[in-house]
Amino acid sequence: MRRENKFVFPETDLGSVASRILTSKYLFSEIFTERRVNNIYLDSMTFANLKDNLNGVQNRIKHRIRWYGEDITIRNPILEYKIKRGELGYKEYYSLPGFELDETFNYDIYLETINQLSEGKTPAYTLMYSNIYNEIPTICNTYLRRYYLSGDSKFRLTIDKDITYKSIGRRIDSGFSFSEDKIVVELKYEDEHVDGVSRIMQDLGLRVSRNSKYVIGMQGIYFNNFIYN
């Protein structure tokens, strides 16, 4: 089970934050190549997932379709279950068929494609389909992410920038969108390493912030409320 701590900074602090990470005594180094992360969040018609988050429900699940890159031809999307159990969490992943994220996109047709692929799949895959059958796309968000790993490989840091949100429904539309002039840093680690977190935060000058991209996107697009700290 994994823990996550989030930290929010103005976009103008990107250079200094990245410098602190790379000069940390915990020997963080950048891994992978910076890449664009894209998500389509799914929720019930009554926004049950959103309400669970806002109400601080300890045990909750968030579903999202995730892929990487800039292309509108999505080749290797995954359905990600982000499962929260109190302060701990873990993820489950399911491979999905590719699709075109353009005016031809139709979520109902896409669901039927997923259903056809579920035939002959494992019971877990079939259950996954039944879980999302009554959910709908709510928002699409995208950001550039950089990845860092500590010298002992126990702690991982990511920096998200160029964060943008757009409304989405069963079809692509030209609905409302907005961007944030901030960066989000996430510190991720297994529960067994929790004792070392406060020292890393002190070394990097980090203060925990509350930050949910899903909540921010939903508030900004559907409720015209951008305040979430």
N, C-alpha and C positions, 0 to 999 in steps of 0.2 A: 504494500500500500504506500502511496506517495503523498507527500505534502507539497503545497505550493504557497509561496508568499509573493505578493505583488507590490510594486512600487511605481508611482507615477511621477513624471517629471515634465516640465515644459519642453517642447521640441528643441528649443535653443540649447538645452543642456546635453544634447546627444553626444557631442564631442567629449565633454568632461566626464560623462558617465562611462563611455566606452574606454577612456583613458584610465579611469580608476579601476575598471575591471582588469585591464591588461597589465597594470602595474601592481595589482594586489599581491600580498604575500602568500595568498593561496594559489598562486601560479595559474590563474585562468588563462586559457588560450582559445582562440576562435576555431571552431570546428565547422565543417560544411561550408557551403557558399551561401551568402545571403540570398534568400528566395522569397517569392511572393506566396503568401498563404491566403487561401480563399475559403469561405464557409457559407453555406446556406443553412440557417437554423430552422428547425422544425418545431412546431408547437401545436397544441390542441386548439380547437376553435375558440375555447374560453381562455387561452393563454395560461394553461395550468403550470407549465414550466416557469414562466415569468413570475407568476404569483408565488410559487414555491421559493424562488430566489429572494424576492422582495420580503417575504414573510419569514425568512431565515430558517426554512425547513431543513433539518439536519440531514435527512436521507432523501436525496433527490437524484434524478437522471435528466441529462440534457442530450438531445439528439441533434447532430449536425452532419451535413454532407461536406466533406473537406477534399480539396485538391490543391495542387501547387502549380505555379507558373502563370503566365500572362495570357495564354491562348483562350479563345472562346470555345475551342474544341477540347472538351474535357475527356481525357483518355483513361485515367486511372483514379477515379474518385473513390472515396471510402465513406461508409457510414460510421460515424464515431459516436459511441455511447460514452459520455463523460459522467461517471457515477460518483456521487459524493456520499460519504458515510461519516458524518461529523466533520472533523478536521482532516480526515484522510480521504483519498480518492484513488480511482483507477479508471482505465479506459478499456473498452472492448471495440474491436474493429471488424467491419464486414466489407468485402470488396463489392463495388457496385458497377453496373455497366456504364460506359461512357455516354456523353450527351453533348449537345450543342447549346451553349448558353447565349442564345440569340432569340429573335422574334419567333422562331419555330418551337421554342421550348414549351412543353405542356406537361405539367407535373402529373396529371392523371394518366397520360400515356406512359410517362416514365415509370410510374408505379406499376403499371401493367407489365412493362418490360422486366422490372425487378421480380414481379410475381412469377412470370414465366421462367426466369432463371432459378427461382426457388424450388421448382419441381426437381426432385431427386437430390436436393441439397440436404445438409444436416438438419436435424430438428431445431438447432439453435438459429440457423439461417431462416427457417420458416417462421419461427417465433419473432425474429427481428422484423420480418415483413409485416406480420400482424400488429406489431407494436407501432409501426409508423403509418399503417394504412389509414388511420383516422386523423393523422396530423397533416398540417399544411406548412408550406414555406412561409416564413414571416419576414426575415431580413437576410440580406447578403452582406457580408463584410469582408474586407480585404486589407492586408497590411504586408509590409516588408519585415522579415524577421532575420536577425543575426543570432548565432548560437555560440555559447562558450562552455567550456568544461574545466573544472578545477584540476589541479595537478594530481590529486589523489583519486580523481574520477568519481567522487562522492556527490558533487554538487554541480548542477547545470544551471546556467543563466541564459535567458533569451532577452533580446531587445526588440520591441515592435515599434515601427514608425510608419508614417504615411497611412494612418488608419482611416478607412472610409466605410460608410454605411449606406446601404440603399434598400428601399422597400422592394419586396418581391412577393408575388402571390403564386397562384397556380400557373401563371404565364409571366414572362418578362414584360415589364411595363416601363414607362418613363417617369415613374413616381419620384417622390422626394428622396434626396440623398444629402449627406453632409460628411465633413471630414473633421478630425480632431487635430489640434495643434499641440500634441503632447506625445510622449513616448511612454511605453509600458515595459517595465523590467519584471521578469518573473524568475524567481529562485525555486528550483525543483530538486527534491531529494527524497530518499526513502526515509520512512519513519524512524529507523534505527539510527539515523544520523542527525536527529533533531537537536541534540545537545550542542552541535557545532554551529548552528545557524546564527545565534546572537553575535558570535565573534566575527563571522563573515559580514553580517550587516553593519557592525561597528567599523570594520576595516574598510568597507565600501561606502560608508556614510548613507545607509539606506534606512528609510522609515516606512513601515508597512502601510499600504493604502488599500482601501476597498475598491475593487475595480472588476466589473463584469462587462465584457464587450456586448454580450447579449442584452443586458439590462440597459446599457447606454444607448445601443442602437434602437431598441424598442421605445425607450422614453423619448429619444430625439425624433424619431420618425412618426410614431403614432400618438404621442402625448405632448409633443412640443416642449419637452422638458430635458435640458441638457445637463442638469445638475446631478452629479453622482460622485461622491468622494468616499 
